[in-house]
Amino acid sequence: MTIRQIRVVPDPVLRTTCEEIKAITPAIHRLVTDLVETVDDPGRAGLSANQIGVSLRAFSYNIGGKLGYVLNPVIVETEGEQVGEEGCLSLPNLWYSTRRADYAKVRGMDLEGKEITLEGRGIMGRMLQHECDHLDGHVYIDRLEKDARREAMRRLRGQR
């Protein structure tokens, strides 16, 4: 069992756009195993590859007792709106009210190279958007209103 260390802001890997996975190799199988084993902890909803230092487009999730992963995810549909508390393993102890679409649908592939679709509302929809943001080099505080973002940055600096 391999539980990987979580990278935290300001680690530059978190601000890097992740590369598409071109081939399913033994290294990709190990990456998925590490992602799933690392996200399998109470309070963890999702984990992107760059959060464990790998700049490839992959994430794992742990929602409602269901563990899984998606390779090369792309958001293909969103709908509605939700505003709720959001946190991030890469921004420890920071929780802020964040606006997201209520529903999101992601397409990607599995370890056999087959297309998969993952979709959901509420926490699932939030997680899909949050993890895809990570893979594009963004963290959730980028979405905050100016004053809340400034406060989050100040608190983050105070934690170091």
Secondary structure, DSSP 8 states (H G I E B T S, - for coil): --------TT-GGGGS--B---S--HHHHHHHHHHHHHH-STT--EEEGGGGT--BSEEEEEETTEEEEEEEEEEEEEES-EEEEEEETTEEEEEEEEEE-SEEEEEEE-TTS-EEEEEEETHHHHHHHHHHHHHTT--GGGGS-HHHHHHHHHHHHHH-
